[in-house]
């Protein structure tokens, strides 16, 4: 294990252990970023999302086949029977954590309950759960133990929608007719109590919880988000919360797209609508105006395991996606959907390990950085850390490389991959760098600048 990796892990371990203690982030963060609760998250940059449940048996998306059924798809009755056959006997929580580490991912988020209501933990308040399946063991407990042993921050995805619970909706009807929930029914307060009981279990039975990732879909205000934010703050003050329960959380969550400019607090970028891009300002904001955010994305087209989905994003695409996200100050939460036997398919593993190989060499330009001082470059992206600026070159030029708009005075330049010093000239906001004929990395090559 190299020194950089050890330092990253010690940083995150300390931040999680600190809870409510004052925390001073590493050099390179603006004073406005000195929030003890979010410091580890801002530094981590790259995480693993895991969508997993009985739906993996049928190679269908999580929950959605019964919310928006198709004539050729699985019926709701067939979907409801899947837990009776769910037995992921090959599940190894330590292998999951090891894969995340090999990919360079610094936190994990696991689906404890998706919209279908099936719980991957041993909840005392439902029989629709993993411990009542043929597998019979608490998946969340096992993953929590493995993550704790490896000092891996673990967060929990928890779906406020619950198509199985009779207080969420009239379950005598098909889910397609009322999957939005029915908050006007007299049973609705009972459902909110159920949510509180389950969140209390997750926050008291499984050790430190790095974050709660709600997925409230539409009309999120019906969940009384303030109630649950207060609950989380009371039970685990250090736990971060996303923005999908009707109230602002610690960070926003664009889904399957990367904002084309640095998000600011005056624009809401959550969800699946990329049209919000038009409202983002193509400028570098002041630190106090920056909006903390995280893009979640799949490796292929689906969140859950699907044996028929072979539209895999390339390792290069994903590496460049991570760079794009980091260059705008965000985090990249990359999803895997394990198979029904508990294994993660080789196509996912290959891409994750390739990203990890790139980060082993270039991680200094990602971890602990914030958005770069020069945006909207045609073939490169920048990140920053204190007096360092990192230029990520996507398309290696045949001659010299030029950066316009960098105000800080550069005192040195080198290739991050091999430390090779680079000759440069800087005049009136224009930086010209002499580069070797061949890029050190076919995916993204990084130039490290030191400035005054």
GUKELO-299893 format. One record per residue (C-alpha): residue number from 1; residue in one letter; x, y, z. Coordinates in nm, 4 decimals. Each point is the difference from the previous one (the first is absolute). Layout:
  nr rest        X        Y        Z
 NUM    A        X        Y        Z
...
***
This chain:
  nr rest        X        Y        Z
   1    X   0.0000   0.0000   0.0000
   2    X   0.1597   0.3308  -0.1040
   3    X   0.0220   0.3088   0.2185
   4    X  -0.2662   0.1933  -0.1907
   5    X  -0.2581  -0.2747   0.0463
   6    X   0.0834  -0.0330   0.3706
   7    X  -0.0312   0.3756   0.0494
   8    X  -0.3388   0.0086  -0.1726
   9    X  -0.1354  -0.2767   0.2190
  10    X   0.1348   0.1555   0.3192
  11    X  -0.1602   0.3311  -0.0991
  12    X  -0.3433  -0.1556  -0.0486
  13    X   0.0255  -0.2153   0.3130
  14    X   0.0843   0.3057   0.2087
  15    X  -0.2837   0.2035  -0.1490
  16    X  -0.2560  -0.2707   0.0722
  17    X   0.1264  -0.0581   0.3532
  18    X  -0.0078   0.3711   0.0768
  19    X  -0.3816   0.0141  -0.0213
  20    X  -0.0880   0.3369   0.1522
  21    X   0.3575   0.1014   0.0804
  22    X   0.1431   0.2986  -0.1887
  23    X   0.1905  -0.1146  -0.3068
  24    X   0.2480   0.1935  -0.2089
  25    X   0.0137  -0.1279  -0.3603
  26    X   0.3239  -0.0651  -0.1809
  27    X   0.1998   0.2750  -0.1635
  28    X  -0.1632   0.1142  -0.3192
  29    X  -0.3572   0.0362   0.1189
  30    X  -0.1383   0.3496   0.0258
  31    X  -0.1076   0.1097   0.3463
  32    X  -0.3614  -0.0190  -0.1157
  33    X   0.0520  -0.3774  -0.0425
  34    X   0.1048  -0.0510   0.3630
  35    X  -0.3148  -0.1885   0.0960
  36    X   0.0931  -0.2940   0.2213
  37    X  -0.2975  -0.2040  -0.1213
  38    X   0.0749   0.0279  -0.3704
  39    X   0.3815   0.0185   0.0000
  40    X   0.0544  -0.3728  -0.0540
  41    X  -0.2633  -0.0073  -0.2736
  42    X   0.1493   0.2951  -0.1862
  43    X   0.3378  -0.1717   0.0069
  44    X  -0.1243  -0.3477  -0.0968
  45    X  -0.1299   0.0907  -0.3487
  46    X  -0.0737  -0.3555  -0.1183
  47    X  -0.2445  -0.2535   0.1414
  48    X  -0.1712  -0.3300  -0.0791
  49    X  -0.3790  -0.0191  -0.0272
  50    X  -0.1510  -0.3489   0.0386
  51    X  -0.3535  -0.0798  -0.1232
  52    X  -0.0842  -0.3528   0.1075
  53    X  -0.3038  -0.2043   0.0890
  54    X  -0.2139  -0.2950  -0.1141
  55    X  -0.0620   0.1815  -0.3289
  56    X   0.3472  -0.1130  -0.1062
  57    X  -0.1468  -0.3489  -0.0484
  58    X  -0.2145   0.1203  -0.2895
  59    X   0.2480   0.2383  -0.1679
  60    X  -0.2456   0.2863   0.0432
  61    X   0.0422   0.3499   0.1356
  62    X  -0.0523   0.0571   0.3713
  63    X  -0.3722   0.0585   0.0748
  64    X  -0.0857   0.1744  -0.3264
  65    X  -0.1473  -0.3070  -0.1809
  66    X  -0.2990   0.0106   0.2363
  67    X  -0.0207   0.3784   0.0056
  68    X   0.0000   0.0370  -0.3778
  69    X  -0.0675  -0.3501  -0.1354
  70    X   0.0306  -0.0937  -0.3654
  71    X  -0.1990  -0.2701  -0.1818
  72    X   0.3115  -0.2098  -0.0558
  73    X   0.1441   0.0490   0.3468
  74    X  -0.0292  -0.1735   0.3338
  75    X  -0.3399   0.0132   0.1713
  76    X  -0.0437   0.1419   0.3469
  77    X  -0.0943  -0.3437   0.1320
  78    X   0.3187  -0.1488  -0.1453
  79    X   0.2081   0.2857   0.1389
  80    X  -0.1485  -0.0510   0.3483
  81    X   0.1025  -0.3656  -0.0059
  82    X   0.3689   0.0692  -0.0626
  83    X   0.1034   0.0186   0.3687
  84    X  -0.1055  -0.3619   0.0437
  85    X   0.2856  -0.1009  -0.2331
  86    X   0.2594   0.2581   0.1046
  87    X   0.3066  -0.1764   0.1389
  88    X   0.3268   0.1857  -0.0754
  89    X   0.2179  -0.2744   0.1450
  90    X   0.3183   0.1372  -0.1616
  91    X  -0.0299   0.3427   0.1633
  92    X   0.3264   0.1065   0.1610
  93    X  -0.0205   0.3451   0.1600
  94    X   0.3772   0.0234   0.0238
  95    X   0.0273  -0.0543  -0.3757
  96    X  -0.2381   0.2921  -0.0564
  97    X   0.2101   0.2271   0.2178
  98    X   0.3248  -0.1236  -0.1538
  99    X  -0.1333   0.0739  -0.3474
 100    X  -0.0964   0.3519   0.1020
 101    X   0.3497   0.0538   0.1388
 102    X   0.1587  -0.1406  -0.3151
 103    X  -0.2087   0.2471  -0.2020
 104    X   0.1232   0.2909   0.2114
 105    X  -0.3473   0.0551   0.1449
 106    X   0.0007   0.1620   0.3428
 107    X  -0.3570  -0.0686   0.1135
 108    X  -0.2877  -0.2364  -0.0766
 109    X  -0.3782   0.0438  -0.0093
 110    X  -0.2196  -0.3099   0.0268
 111    X  -0.3712  -0.0391  -0.0771
 112    X  -0.1482  -0.1105   0.3315
 113    X  -0.3545   0.0315  -0.1419
 114    X  -0.1113   0.0931  -0.3508
 115    X  -0.3462   0.1213  -0.1057
 116    X  -0.1388  -0.3548  -0.0022
 117    X   0.0358  -0.0025   0.3796
 118    X   0.2229  -0.3077   0.0269
 119    X   0.2566   0.0492   0.2772
 120    X   0.3553  -0.1244  -0.0338
 121    X   0.0346   0.0338   0.3785
 122    X  -0.1675  -0.1815   0.2878
 123    X  -0.2701   0.2534   0.0801
 124    X  -0.2245  -0.0838   0.2944
 125    X  -0.2961   0.1710  -0.1658
 126    X  -0.0566  -0.2092  -0.3128
 127    X   0.0290  -0.3584  -0.1228
 128    X   0.0774   0.1227  -0.3509
 129    X   0.3741  -0.0243   0.0557
 130    X   0.3183  -0.1885  -0.0723
 131    X  -0.0069  -0.2007   0.3228
 132    X  -0.3314  -0.1562  -0.1091
 133    X   0.1450  -0.1041  -0.3358
 134    X   0.1810  -0.3327  -0.0613
 135    X   0.3248   0.1883   0.0666
 136    X  -0.1123   0.0869   0.3506
 137    X   0.2850   0.2340   0.0986
 138    X   0.0206   0.3761   0.0431
 139    X   0.1875   0.1379  -0.3019
 140    X   0.0313   0.3512   0.1451
 141    X   0.1494  -0.1346   0.3237
 142    X   0.2636  -0.1956  -0.1903
 143    X   0.0931   0.2890  -0.2264
 144    X   0.0137   0.2382   0.2963
 145    X   0.2429  -0.2293   0.1823
 146    X   0.2235  -0.0334  -0.3054
 147    X  -0.0032   0.3758  -0.0629
 148    X   0.0839   0.0745   0.3621
 149    X   0.2955  -0.2398  -0.0076
 150    X   0.1334   0.1705  -0.3140
 151    X  -0.0657   0.3567   0.1219
 152    X  -0.2362   0.0454  -0.2945
 153    X  -0.2756   0.2592   0.0576
 154    X  -0.3338  -0.1670  -0.0705
 155    X  -0.3229   0.1822  -0.0771
 156    X  -0.3531  -0.1327  -0.0298
 157    X  -0.2413   0.0571  -0.2868
 158    X  -0.3523  -0.0060   0.1471
 159    X  -0.3097   0.0418  -0.2151
 160    X  -0.2817   0.2067   0.1515
 161    X  -0.2409  -0.1546  -0.2550
 162    X  -0.0963  -0.3517   0.1107
 163    X  -0.2382  -0.1834  -0.2324
 164    X  -0.0353  -0.2915   0.2422
 165    X  -0.1222   0.1928   0.3036
 166    X  -0.3812   0.0330   0.0318
 167    X   0.0265   0.3423   0.1612
 168    X   0.1995   0.1383  -0.2929
 169    X  -0.2677  -0.1004  -0.2515
 170    X  -0.3074  -0.2176  -0.0374
 171    X   0.1756  -0.3305  -0.0723
 172    X  -0.3213  -0.1618  -0.1247
 173    X   0.0702   0.1899  -0.3228
 174    X   0.2854  -0.0592  -0.2406
 175    X   0.3065   0.2111   0.0721
 176    X  -0.0254   0.1650  -0.3425
 177    X  -0.3189   0.1736   0.1161
 178    X   0.1300   0.1634   0.3185
 179    X   0.3769  -0.0357   0.0233
 180    X   0.0314   0.3711   0.0785
 181    X  -0.1461  -0.0679   0.3443
 182    X  -0.3259   0.1232   0.1503
 183    X   0.0726   0.2621   0.2674
 184    X  -0.3675   0.1006   0.0286
 185    X  -0.1018  -0.3391   0.1386
 186    X  -0.0355  -0.0146   0.3818
 187    X   0.2680  -0.2735   0.0078
 188    X   0.2748   0.2361  -0.1233
 189    X   0.1263   0.1039   0.3469
 190    X   0.0488  -0.3686   0.0761
 191    X   0.2269  -0.0266  -0.3002
 192    X   0.2126   0.2923   0.1159
 193    X   0.0297  -0.1734   0.3379
 194    X   0.1162  -0.3130  -0.1837
 195    X   0.2673   0.2042  -0.1770
 196    X   0.1153   0.1400   0.3330
 197    X   0.0245  -0.3459   0.1548
 198    X   0.2022  -0.1371  -0.2906
 199    X   0.2340   0.2980  -0.0210
 200    X   0.0551  -0.0313   0.3736
 201    X   0.1005  -0.3633  -0.0544
 202    X   0.2444   0.0935  -0.2752
 203    X   0.1528   0.2778   0.2100
 204    X   0.0343  -0.1990   0.3232
 205    X   0.0733  -0.3625  -0.0974
 206    X   0.2728   0.0273  -0.2641
 207    X   0.2663   0.2335   0.1330
 208    X   0.1001   0.3364  -0.1500
 209    X  -0.2116   0.0900  -0.3022
 210    X   0.1874   0.2294  -0.2385
 211    X  -0.3136   0.1229  -0.1759
 212    X  -0.3683  -0.0653  -0.0627
 213    X  -0.0894   0.0009  -0.3691
 214    X  -0.3747   0.0581  -0.0313
 215    X  -0.1699  -0.0541  -0.3352
 216    X  -0.3337   0.1709   0.0448
 217    X  -0.0999   0.0234  -0.3663
 218    X  -0.2823   0.2543  -0.0418
 219    X  -0.1883   0.2264   0.2442
 220    X   0.2620  -0.0688   0.2630
 221    X  -0.1556   0.2470   0.2453
 222    X  -0.2537  -0.2658   0.0992
 223    X   0.2694  -0.1778   0.2017
 224    X   0.0431   0.2791   0.2572
 225    X   0.3720   0.0221  -0.0646
 226    X   0.0729   0.2287   0.2951
 227    X  -0.1141  -0.2772   0.2332
 228    X   0.2498  -0.2435  -0.1447
 229    X   0.2864   0.2452  -0.0236
 230    X  -0.0520   0.0694   0.3708
 231    X  -0.0021  -0.3744   0.0700
 232    X   0.3246  -0.0556  -0.1876
 233    X   0.1694   0.2977   0.1662
 234    X  -0.1070  -0.1311   0.3398
 235    X   0.1138  -0.3604  -0.0512
 236    X   0.3157   0.0627  -0.2050
 237    X   0.0932   0.3695  -0.0258
 238    X   0.2832  -0.0667  -0.2461
 239    X  -0.2206  -0.1809  -0.2533
 240    X  -0.0469   0.1887  -0.3256
 241    X  -0.3374   0.0102  -0.1750
 242    X  -0.0785   0.0544  -0.3671
 243    X  -0.2783   0.2178  -0.1370
 244    X  -0.2754  -0.2451  -0.0965
 245    X  -0.2453   0.0236   0.2870
 246    X  -0.1558   0.3377  -0.0660
 247    X   0.2475   0.2165   0.1903
 248    X   0.3527   0.1168  -0.0831
 249    X   0.2633  -0.2451   0.1125
 250    X   0.3768   0.0134   0.0141
 251    X   0.0426  -0.0571  -0.3733
 252    X  -0.1958  -0.0175  -0.3245
 253    X  -0.0265  -0.3058  -0.2214
 254    X  -0.0183   0.0288  -0.3804
 255    X  -0.0649  -0.3461  -0.1430
 256    X   0.1620  -0.1476  -0.3105
 257    X   0.1376   0.3344  -0.1158
 258    X   0.2828   0.2352   0.0925
 259    X  -0.0786   0.3705   0.0393
 260    X   0.1686   0.2008  -0.2740
 261    X   0.1048   0.2764   0.2417
 262    X   0.0855   0.0289   0.3688
 263    X  -0.3238  -0.0232   0.2038
 264    X  -0.0872   0.2896   0.2282
 265    X  -0.2482   0.0293   0.2831
 266    X  -0.2499   0.2037  -0.2015
 267    X  -0.0733  -0.2867  -0.2444
 268    X  -0.1521  -0.3368   0.0919
 269    X   0.1647  -0.2741  -0.2084
 270    X  -0.1475  -0.3113   0.1577
 271    X  -0.1584  -0.2888  -0.1832
 272    X  -0.0117  -0.1196  -0.3569
 273    X  -0.0792   0.3193  -0.1927
 274    X   0.3144   0.1074  -0.1919
 275    X  -0.1884   0.3073  -0.1261
 276    X   0.1047   0.1698   0.3230
 277    X   0.3373   0.0426  -0.1732
 278    X  -0.1287   0.3149  -0.1680
 279    X  -0.0321   0.1748   0.3377
 280    X   0.3580  -0.0628   0.1091
 281    X   0.2418   0.2899  -0.0313
 282    X   0.3217  -0.0674  -0.1979
 283    X   0.2161   0.1696   0.2632
 284    X   0.2245  -0.0931   0.2904
 285    X  -0.2040   0.0816   0.3137
 286    X   0.1167   0.1262   0.3346
 287    X   0.0479  -0.2843   0.2503
 288    X  -0.2951   0.1186   0.2073
 289    X  -0.2283  -0.0223  -0.3064
 290    X   0.1031  -0.3517  -0.1004
 291    X  -0.2631  -0.2745   0.0333
 292    X   0.1291  -0.3389   0.1149
 293    X  -0.1170  -0.2684  -0.2439
 294    X   0.0360  -0.3582  -0.1141
 295    X  -0.0781  -0.1618  -0.3338
 296    X  -0.1198  -0.3595   0.0164
 297    X   0.0471  -0.2064  -0.3146
 298    X  -0.0218  -0.3572  -0.1268
 299    X   0.2755  -0.1939  -0.1758
 300    X  -0.2472  -0.1336  -0.2541
 301    X  -0.3613   0.1182  -0.0466
 302    X  -0.1667  -0.1489   0.3084
 303    X   0.0408   0.0364   0.3764
 304    X  -0.0814  -0.3636   0.0772
 305    X   0.1750  -0.3034  -0.1444
 306    X  -0.1285  -0.0820  -0.3468
 307    X   0.1570  -0.2846  -0.1934
 308    X  -0.1340   0.1504  -0.3247
 309    X   0.1520   0.3469   0.0464
 310    X   0.3379   0.0043  -0.1735
 311    X   0.0198   0.3740  -0.0683
 312    X   0.3014   0.0508   0.2240
 313    X   0.1677   0.3356   0.0246
 314    X   0.3712  -0.0307  -0.0694
 315    X   0.2603   0.0436   0.2708
 316    X   0.1208   0.3113  -0.1792
 317    X  -0.3519   0.1474  -0.0015
 318    X  -0.0327  -0.0637   0.3732
 319    X   0.3443   0.1388   0.0841
 320    X  -0.0797   0.3128  -0.1957
 321    X  -0.3372   0.0163   0.1734
 322    X   0.1753  -0.0023   0.3371
 323    X   0.2298   0.2781  -0.1190
 324    X  -0.2961   0.2027  -0.1323
 325    X  -0.1769  -0.0299   0.3346
 326    X   0.3076   0.0876   0.2072
 327    X   0.0787   0.2974  -0.2234
 328    X  -0.3348   0.1510   0.1059
 329    X   0.0427  -0.0821   0.3674
 330    X  -0.2305  -0.3019   0.0127
 331    X   0.0102  -0.3645   0.1020
 332    X  -0.0465  -0.2962  -0.2337
 333    X  -0.2164  -0.2846   0.1323
 334    X   0.0380  -0.2880  -0.2461
 335    X  -0.2485  -0.2848   0.0205
 336    X   0.0363  -0.3768  -0.0103
 337    X  -0.2920  -0.2439  -0.0048
 338    X   0.1117  -0.3337   0.1479
 339    X  -0.1260  -0.3269  -0.1456
 340    X  -0.2609  -0.2051   0.1846
 341    X   0.2709  -0.2365   0.1275
 342    X   0.1829   0.2871   0.1711
 343    X   0.2811   0.0445  -0.2519
 344    X   0.0852   0.3199  -0.1863
 345    X   0.0247  -0.0691  -0.3714
 346    X   0.3466   0.0060  -0.1598
 347    X  -0.0834   0.2850  -0.2404
 348    X  -0.0602   0.2290   0.2988
 349    X   0.3090  -0.1230   0.1818
 350    X   0.2236   0.0576  -0.3021
 351    X  -0.1120   0.3607  -0.0364
 352    X   0.0221   0.0749   0.3698
 353    X   0.3533  -0.1385   0.0231
 354    X   0.1032   0.2024  -0.3055
 355    X  -0.1225   0.3165   0.1716
 356    X   0.1935  -0.1041   0.3091
 357    X   0.3163  -0.0488  -0.2035
 358    X  -0.0356   0.3527  -0.1374
 359    X  -0.0605   0.1417   0.3477
 360    X   0.3045  -0.1791   0.1409
 361    X   0.2091   0.2225  -0.2266
 362    X  -0.2173   0.3113  -0.0196
 363    X  -0.1992  -0.0022   0.3237
 364    X   0.1724   0.3122   0.1289
 365    X  -0.1875   0.1955  -0.2666
 366    X  -0.3411  -0.1280   0.1204
 367    X  -0.0060  -0.0746   0.3740
 368    X  -0.0243   0.3020   0.2247
 369    X  -0.0373   0.2405  -0.2914
 370    X  -0.2670   0.2509  -0.0858
 371    X  -0.1144   0.1518  -0.3284
 372    X   0.2711   0.1375  -0.2246
 373    X   0.0737   0.3672  -0.0694
 374    X  -0.0376  -0.0386  -0.3773
 375    X  -0.3276  -0.1387  -0.1325
 376    X  -0.1378  -0.0902  -0.3428
 377    X   0.3309  -0.0902  -0.1593
 378    X  -0.0529  -0.1790  -0.3294
 379    X   0.2137  -0.3055   0.0679
 380    X   0.0998   0.0182   0.3665
 381    X  -0.1395   0.0417   0.3517
 382    X   0.1517   0.1506   0.3147
 383    X  -0.0160  -0.0749   0.3713
 384    X   0.1670   0.1859   0.2851
 385    X   0.1520  -0.0757   0.3386
 386    X   0.1599   0.2856   0.1906
 387    X   0.2800   0.1389  -0.2148
 388    X  -0.0244  -0.2853  -0.2481
 389    X  -0.1998  -0.0023  -0.3223
 390    X  -0.0442  -0.3235  -0.1929
 391    X  -0.0679   0.0039  -0.3731
 392    X  -0.1646  -0.3176  -0.1296
 393    X   0.0700  -0.0272  -0.3715
 394    X  -0.2545  -0.2049  -0.1960
 395    X   0.1330   0.0580  -0.3507
 396    X   0.3793   0.0103  -0.0079
 397    X   0.1189   0.2807  -0.2309
 398    X   0.2436  -0.0608  -0.2809
 399    X   0.1938   0.3130   0.0981
 400    X  -0.0023   0.2305   0.3029
 401    X  -0.2843   0.0290   0.2460
 402    X  -0.1596   0.3327   0.0911
 403    X  -0.2131   0.1046   0.2980
 404    X  -0.1820   0.3333  -0.0001
 405    X  -0.1444   0.1677   0.3058
 406    X   0.2250  -0.1366   0.2731
 407    X   0.0675   0.3022   0.2199
 408    X   0.2328  -0.1583   0.2561
 409    X   0.3721   0.0167  -0.0735
 410    X   0.1388  -0.3441  -0.0860
 411    X   0.3393  -0.0907   0.1462
 412    X   0.0281  -0.3612  -0.1198
 413    X  -0.1657  -0.2548  -0.2267
 414    X   0.0425  -0.3773  -0.0195
 415    X  -0.1710  -0.3113  -0.1269
 416    X  -0.1741  -0.1689   0.2900
 417    X   0.0509  -0.3498  -0.1417
 418    X   0.3799   0.0026   0.0041
 419    X   0.1029   0.3281   0.1578
 420    X   0.1590   0.1278  -0.3225
 421    X   0.0578   0.3779   0.0250
 422    X  -0.1572   0.2043  -0.2787
 423    X   0.1174   0.3253  -0.1529
 424    X  -0.2595   0.2787   0.0011
 425    X  -0.0496   0.3698  -0.0697
 426    X  -0.2610   0.2228   0.1621
 427    X  -0.1007   0.3494  -0.1111
 428    X  -0.3157   0.2011   0.0661
 429    X  -0.2258  -0.2890   0.0975
 430    X   0.1314  -0.2321  -0.2706
 431    X   0.1961  -0.3116   0.0970
 432    X   0.1869  -0.1950  -0.2684
 433    X   0.1400  -0.3427   0.0899
 434    X   0.2376  -0.2121  -0.2072
 435    X  -0.1115  -0.3630   0.0012
 436    X   0.1613  -0.3245  -0.1160
 437    X  -0.1325  -0.1451  -0.3242
 438    X  -0.1848  -0.2867   0.1673
 439    X  -0.2434   0.0170   0.2943
 440    X   0.0995  -0.1941   0.3130
 441    X  -0.3545  -0.1386   0.0295
 442    X  -0.2425  -0.0919  -0.2820
 443    X  -0.3038   0.0890   0.2126
 444    X   0.0870   0.3305   0.1672
 445    X   0.3474   0.1456   0.0549
 446    X   0.0529   0.2436   0.2840
 447    X   0.2267   0.3049   0.0215
 448    X   0.0690   0.1200   0.3546
 449    X   0.0654   0.3727   0.0443
 450    X   0.1316   0.1670   0.3112
 451    X  -0.0977   0.3649   0.0398
 452    X   0.0822   0.2902   0.2276
***
